[in-house]
Amino acid sequence: MEMTKDLTIFLPEGYESSASRHALLLTLDPGLPTADIAARLRNEGVLPPMIVAARAEGSKADAAELIAYLASTHRILEAPEARWICGTGHSAAEALRLVLNRPDLAGRAACLSTSFEGVEGAPPLHSRLLRELEVRTDFPTGVKLFLDYGTIGLDECYEPYHRDAGAIFRTKGWKDDREFRITRTMGGSHDPASWRNRLEPALRWLAGR
């Protein structure tokens, strides 16, 4: 494990003794056990060996800066589809924006309980993120986004946002289970314990398994 002021980095077995490049999985939430889940899925043959990195608590670096840093310091595959990012709540919105705006940096995203309402708490009609999606004229190809929301507490209020997001995606030419999947998770809530249970299915779908 390596640590910087912005990242905790877990290297795959044999990284130091090989010149091979690896896929990247970056989580924007330090509380998610992403490295443990990725290791389990790797042992099952679902995921390849990956460099797993987590944004440090209190870091001000954004997702694009973190990926650029990792690409400059570690042997990471250049193909966008080998660079994955995941987030929850507001950081899920950040992950979504990165794949849409910089598909050259990351081509896969797991967005759990995406906070489409923003810090201002805007309803769907006035959601800044949904309005950004609606006015976009260029949607990237070859990307995959997994979005989900639960049915308890705050997450219960997220259904109309995700319904509108799905409608916008389809209008722009994206297809369900090709570029994106939106899942309603029964019993899911807006908290780390729920997100830990929901990250594995998200990664499995992104891997096509």
N, C-alpha and C positions, 0 to 999 in steps of 0.2 A: 504494500500500500504506500502511496505517495501523498503528500499533503502540501498544498500551497495556500496562500491567503484566500483564494477564491474556490479551490477545488480539493476534493478527496478523490484519488484516482486508484482504481484497482486494476492491476495488469493480469492478463491471462497467463496460465501456466506455460513456462518455456519462453516467455517474451524476451527475457534478457539474453538467452542463448541462441536466439534466432533473428534473422533479418526480415522476417515476414511482416507484412502489414496486416492490420486487423480492423474489423468493424468497430464502431463506436456506439455506446449507449450512454447518453447524458441525461441525468435527471436534474431538474431544477429545484427539487425539494429534498433537502438533506435527510428528512425523516423517513423516506421510503427505503425499504431494504432491497434496493434494486440489484445490488451485487449478488445477494443471496438468491434472489429469484432467477437472475440470469444464469448463475452457476447451476441451479437445479435444471433449468431448461436446456442448458448446454449438455448436461449429463444425459438428458433424455434424447438428445439429438435434434431438439427443436431450434436452438440457436447455435451459431458458430462461436468459437472463442472470440470474446469481445473485450475491448477496453471499456470499463464501466467507470464513469465519473459522476460525481455529485457536487452541485454547487454548494459552497460552504454557507453555513448560517451567517447571515449578516452581509454576505457579499453583494456588492452593487453592480457587478459585471453582468451584462445581459447575455442572452443565449448565443448570439452571433459572436460576441467577443470570446466567450468560453470555447466555442468550437474552433475558432481561428487560432486561439492559443494552443489547444490540444493538437491541432493539425501541424503546428510549427514545432512542437516539442516531442511528439510521439509518432510512431509509425502507424498511421491511420489510413485506411483505404480512401481513395479519392472519390469513388463513386457515391453520389448522394444517397442512393438506396442502402448503402452500408453505414450511413450515419443516422442514428435514431435519437429522438429526444422525447422526454416525457415530463409532464407537469400536472399539477392539480390546482383547481380554483383559478386564481389569477395567473399563476405560472403556466397553466394549461392554455390560457389565451395567448400567452407569450410564445409557447411552443407552436400553436396553430399559426400565428402570424409569421413565425420564422419559416415554416415550410411553405407558406403561401408567397412570402416576399423574397425569400432566399432559398429556393429549391436547389441551388447549387451547393449550399452548405449542409442541408439535411433533407432527406426525402421520406422519412417515416416519423410519425408522431403519435404518442399515446396521450390523449387529453382527457383527464378524469375530472368530472364535475366542473367543466369549463365555465368560468365566470363571465358569461356574455354580458351581464348587466354592468360590468365595470365597477370601479370604486364609487361611482356616483349612484349606483343602484338603479339604473335606468330600466324601465320596462321594455319588452321586446321591440315595440315600435320605435323607441328612441335609443336602443342599444347602439353604441358607437361601433362595436365590432360587427354587428349584423349589418349596419349601414355600410361599413367598409366593404363587406363581402358583396353586398347588393350592387354597388357601383363599380366593382372591379370588372374590367373588360378582358383581363388575361388570367386564366386559371392554369396553373402548371399541370403538366402531364407526367405520368410515371410516379406520382407520389401516392402515399397511403396514410390516411388519418383514421385513428380509432377514437371516437368520442363516446363518453357514457355519462349517465346521471342516475342518481338513486331515487328512492320513493319516500324518504324520511327527511323531515326537517327542511333545511334550506334547499337541499337537492330536489325536493318535491316541486319547488317553484321553478326549476330549470327546464321542465318539459317543453313549455312553449318556445323558449329560446332555441332548444335543440331541434324542435319541429320546424321552426323557421329556417334554421341553418341548413337542415336537410333539403328543404324546398329550394333554397338558393343554390345549393350545390347541384341539384338536379337540373335547374334552369340553366346553369352555366355549362352543362354537358357532362358533369361527373355522374358516375353510376354507383348505386349501392353495391357494397361488397367488391368493388373494383378500386376506386379511389378512396372511398370512405365507408365506415360503418358507424352507426349511432345506436347505442344499446341502452335500454332502460333496465337498470339493475334493481330487482325487487329487494327491498330491505337495505339498499345502499344509502349511506348518509354522508354528510360533508365533514368527514373526519379521517385522521390518519389510519385508524384501524380498518375502516371500510376500504380506503384506497389501497392498503396493502393486499387485501383480498381480490381487488379488481385489477391490479396491475398485471398479474400473470395472464388472465384471459386476453388482455389487450396486447401483450407481447406475442402471445400465441397467434392471434389474428394477423398481426403485422408480419409475422414470420410465415404466414400462410399455412399454419398447422392447427 
